[in-house]
Amino acid sequence: MIMIKNKAKLEKFYRELDRREKLSYKQALAIYEALHKEAVSLGVINSENILEGLEVDLRIARAMGRLKRGRKANKKDSSKVRRR
């Protein structure tokens, strides 16, 4: 497993990669299908475990989304407070 040491640098890398690549939906789907095929051939996933853990992942994603929205709302509220 690789440990991310500089999250900001990684995010900047991905933004730059997205900006330069401009993949179409068809291209992205072809990449996904190739990765999926390789994962199945390696035995990492199969038809029985493909959705394993999905519910947990969805709950985590929803919670993270709520946290982000809450932080944005707090920033807006705190910017309205007049400081002396």
CNS distance restraints for C-alpha pairs under 8 A (distance, minus, plus):
assign (resid   4 and name CA) (resid  10 and name CA) 7.89 0.50 0.50
assign (resid   6 and name CA) (resid  10 and name CA) 6.44 0.50 0.50
assign (resid   7 and name CA) (resid  11 and name CA) 6.13 0.50 0.50
assign (resid   8 and name CA) (resid  12 and name CA) 6.12 0.50 0.50
assign (resid   9 and name CA) (resid  13 and name CA) 6.19 0.50 0.50
assign (resid  10 and name CA) (resid  14 and name CA) 6.32 0.50 0.50
assign (resid  11 and name CA) (resid  15 and name CA) 6.17 0.50 0.50
assign (resid  12 and name CA) (resid  16 and name CA) 6.15 0.50 0.50
assign (resid  13 and name CA) (resid  17 and name CA) 6.08 0.50 0.50
assign (resid  14 and name CA) (resid  18 and name CA) 6.07 0.50 0.50
assign (resid  15 and name CA) (resid  19 and name CA) 6.13 0.50 0.50
assign (resid  16 and name CA) (resid  20 and name CA) 6.18 0.50 0.50
assign (resid  17 and name CA) (resid  21 and name CA) 5.99 0.50 0.50
assign (resid  18 and name CA) (resid  22 and name CA) 6.10 0.50 0.50
assign (resid  18 and name CA) (resid  23 and name CA) 7.94 0.50 0.50
assign (resid  23 and name CA) (resid  27 and name CA) 5.83 0.50 0.50
assign (resid  23 and name CA) (resid  28 and name CA) 6.08 0.50 0.50
assign (resid  24 and name CA) (resid  28 and name CA) 6.21 0.50 0.50
assign (resid  25 and name CA) (resid  29 and name CA) 6.05 0.50 0.50
assign (resid  26 and name CA) (resid  30 and name CA) 6.17 0.50 0.50
assign (resid  27 and name CA) (resid  31 and name CA) 6.31 0.50 0.50
assign (resid  28 and name CA) (resid  32 and name CA) 6.17 0.50 0.50
assign (resid  29 and name CA) (resid  33 and name CA) 6.07 0.50 0.50
assign (resid  30 and name CA) (resid  34 and name CA) 6.18 0.50 0.50
assign (resid  31 and name CA) (resid  35 and name CA) 6.19 0.50 0.50
assign (resid  32 and name CA) (resid  36 and name CA) 6.03 0.50 0.50
assign (resid  33 and name CA) (resid  37 and name CA) 6.05 0.50 0.50
assign (resid  34 and name CA) (resid  38 and name CA) 6.23 0.50 0.50
assign (resid  35 and name CA) (resid  39 and name CA) 6.15 0.50 0.50
assign (resid  36 and name CA) (resid  40 and name CA) 6.22 0.50 0.50
assign (resid  37 and name CA) (resid  41 and name CA) 6.18 0.50 0.50
assign (resid  38 and name CA) (resid  42 and name CA) 6.13 0.50 0.50
assign (resid  39 and name CA) (resid  43 and name CA) 6.23 0.50 0.50
assign (resid  39 and name CA) (resid  44 and name CA) 5.28 0.50 0.50
assign (resid  39 and name CA) (resid  45 and name CA) 5.92 0.50 0.50
assign (resid  40 and name CA) (resid  44 and name CA) 5.97 0.50 0.50
assign (resid  40 and name CA) (resid  45 and name CA) 5.16 0.50 0.50
assign (resid  40 and name CA) (resid  46 and name CA) 5.69 0.50 0.50
assign (resid  45 and name CA) (resid  49 and name CA) 6.09 0.50 0.50
assign (resid  45 and name CA) (resid  50 and name CA) 5.80 0.50 0.50
assign (resid  46 and name CA) (resid  50 and name CA) 5.76 0.50 0.50
assign (resid  53 and name CA) (resid  57 and name CA) 6.30 0.50 0.50
assign (resid  54 and name CA) (resid  58 and name CA) 6.10 0.50 0.50
assign (resid  55 and name CA) (resid  59 and name CA) 6.25 0.50 0.50
assign (resid  56 and name CA) (resid  60 and name CA) 6.21 0.50 0.50
assign (resid  57 and name CA) (resid  61 and name CA) 6.11 0.50 0.50
assign (resid  58 and name CA) (resid  62 and name CA) 6.14 0.50 0.50
assign (resid  59 and name CA) (resid  63 and name CA) 6.17 0.50 0.50
assign (resid  60 and name CA) (resid  64 and name CA) 6.10 0.50 0.50
assign (resid  61 and name CA) (resid  65 and name CA) 6.15 0.50 0.50
assign (resid  62 and name CA) (resid  66 and name CA) 6.28 0.50 0.50
assign (resid  63 and name CA) (resid  67 and name CA) 6.27 0.50 0.50
assign (resid  64 and name CA) (resid  68 and name CA) 6.26 0.50 0.50
assign (resid  65 and name CA) (resid  69 and name CA) 6.23 0.50 0.50
assign (resid  66 and name CA) (resid  70 and name CA) 6.00 0.50 0.50
assign (resid  67 and name CA) (resid  71 and name CA) 6.13 0.50 0.50
assign (resid  68 and name CA) (resid  72 and name CA) 6.28 0.50 0.50
assign (resid  69 and name CA) (resid  73 and name CA) 6.22 0.50 0.50
assign (resid  70 and name CA) (resid  74 and name CA) 6.12 0.50 0.50
assign (resid  71 and name CA) (resid  75 and name CA) 6.15 0.50 0.50
assign (resid  72 and name CA) (resid  76 and name CA) 6.31 0.50 0.50
assign (resid  73 and name CA) (resid  77 and name CA) 6.19 0.50 0.50
assign (resid  74 and name CA) (resid  78 and name CA) 5.97 0.50 0.50
assign (resid  75 and name CA) (resid  79 and name CA) 6.06 0.50 0.50
assign (resid  76 and name CA) (resid  80 and name CA) 6.62 0.50 0.50
assign (resid  77 and name CA) (resid  81 and name CA) 6.91 0.50 0.50
